[in-house]
């Protein structure tokens, strides 16, 4: 069965993706054990509704993580696919008080 490709994004410092069928938020593994690949599969299907999915990670996920890591508050660590790493760095400069 063909899986629907869904983009990953960062919300409050967590990599997540939303199931297009039931809108369940799927938290994605990141850190030392993460497999560096274009696709990270939590499973072949949503854990709530079993809709077939394939999560798409951005190629520059490590750069995104680095740009967000300098933000002191987790609630300020957000990234969406329409934003570039440059956008994140510019936001960091605009809001120096929330960046360590």
N, C-alpha and C positions, 0 to 999 in steps of 0.2 A: 504494500500500500504506500502511496506517495505521501510524504510528510510535508507539512506546511512549514516554510522557513520563517522564523520569527527573530527579530533583532534583540540583542541583549542591550541593557542600559544600566546605569548606576543610580541607585536611590539610597541616600543616607549611608554611603560607603559600601553598599552591597551590590554585587552584580546580580541582576534579575532579568527575567523575561516574562511576558504575559501571554497566557494561552489565549488564542483568538476565539476559541469556542466558549469558554466559561469565565475567562478573565482571571483565573487563578494566577497569582504571582509565584514564579518558580525561582528560588534562590540558586545561583550558580556557584560552583566551586572555583575559588581563586586562592592563590597562595603557592607555597613551595611544592605542593603535590599536583598542581594544575598541569594538565597536558596542554602544551602549546600547539594549538591547532586552530584552523579556521572555524571549525564547528566543535562546540562542546555539547555533548548530549547528556542531559540529566537522565533521560530515558528515551525510548522511542515514542513515548506518549505522555500526555499530561497526567500528573499523578491524581488529579481529581476526576476528570471526565474521560480520560483515555484517548483524547483527540491526538492524532499522529502529528508530532512536531519535530523540528530540527532547529536548534538555537544557533544563531549566527553571531559570533564574536567579532568585534572590529580587529583589523590587523594591528592597530596601534594600541591595543588594550594595556600593555605595559606602560606606555607613555601617558595614557589617561590615568592609570593608577598613580603614577609618580606626580602628576599635576594635582591630583586630588589629595594626595597624602600630605601636602603642605598645609592643608586647611585644618585648623584646630578642631572645629566642631564637626562631628559626623553628619549633622543635619545639613551642612553646607557641601557635602561631598556627593554631588549629583552630576550626571552626564547623560546626554541623550544623543542618539545617532546623527542628528542634524548639526551637532556642535563639533568643532575641530579641537585639537589639542591647543592650538593657538588661541581659540576662544577661551578655554579654561585658564590659560596662563594670563590672558588679558584680564579676566575676572579676578584672578589672584592679585594682580597689581591694583585694581580698583578698590579692592576690599582688604587692604593690608592688615587691618585690625583682626581679621578672622583667619589670617595665615600665620603660621609659626615662623 
